[in-house]
Amino acid sequence: MNELIVSKQQLIQMFEDKIIVDSGKAWLMNNKIVDIIAIHEVDPKFLQDITNAKFYKIITKDL
């Protein structure tokens, strides 16, 4: 399983450049399913909006 950590702006750019594509059922990167996990600087139980993370981890899922 591969991991990549990117900033919020880099993640947005990856979607705009179609490096990551939303198939409607999963996110795809290089024709592989990926999970996108928000990385927060505070305890998640205190967060109201998980989309406001500064960094995100992209994990390639093994099928």
C-alpha positions as CSV (number, residue, x, y, z in Angstrom):
1,M,0.0,0.0,0.0
2,N,1.5,3.4,-1.0
3,E,0.9,6.6,0.8
4,L,1.3,10.2,-0.3
5,I,0.8,13.3,1.8
6,V,-0.4,16.5,0.0
7,S,-1.6,19.9,1.0
8,K,-5.2,20.9,0.6
9,Q,-4.3,23.0,-2.5
10,Q,-2.3,20.1,-4.0
11,L,-5.3,17.8,-3.5
12,I,-7.6,20.3,-5.2
13,Q,-5.1,20.7,-8.1
14,M,-4.9,16.9,-8.5
15,F,-8.7,16.7,-9.0
16,E,-8.6,19.7,-11.4
17,D,-5.8,18.1,-13.4
18,K,-7.7,14.8,-13.3
19,I,-4.8,13.0,-11.6
20,I,-7.5,11.8,-9.2
21,V,-10.9,11.1,-10.7
22,D,-14.2,10.6,-8.9
23,S,-15.8,7.6,-10.7
24,G,-19.0,8.0,-8.6
25,K,-18.2,4.8,-6.7
26,A,-14.5,5.4,-5.8
27,W,-11.6,7.8,-6.2
28,L,-9.1,6.6,-8.8
29,M,-5.5,7.6,-9.2
30,N,-3.5,5.8,-11.9
31,N,-6.4,3.5,-12.4
32,K,-6.2,2.3,-8.8
33,I,-8.7,2.9,-6.0
34,V,-7.4,5.4,-3.4
35,D,-8.7,6.6,0.0
36,I,-8.2,10.2,1.0
37,I,-7.8,10.8,4.7
38,A,-7.8,14.2,6.3
39,I,-4.8,14.9,8.6
40,H,-5.7,17.3,11.4
41,E,-3.6,19.2,14.0
42,V,-6.4,18.9,16.6
43,D,-8.4,16.0,18.0
44,P,-11.0,15.1,15.4
45,K,-13.8,14.7,17.9
46,F,-13.7,18.5,18.3
47,L,-13.9,19.2,14.5
48,Q,-17.1,20.1,12.8
49,D,-15.9,20.2,9.2
50,I,-13.4,17.5,8.1
51,T,-12.8,19.3,4.8
52,N,-10.8,22.0,6.5
53,A,-7.6,19.9,7.1
54,K,-4.3,21.5,5.9
55,F,-3.0,18.1,4.7
56,Y,-4.4,14.9,3.3
57,K,-3.0,11.4,3.1
58,I,-3.8,9.5,-0.2
59,I,-3.5,5.8,0.3
60,T,-3.6,3.3,-2.7
61,K,-5.8,0.4,-1.8
62,D,-4.7,-3.2,-2.6
63,L,-7.3,-5.2,-4.4
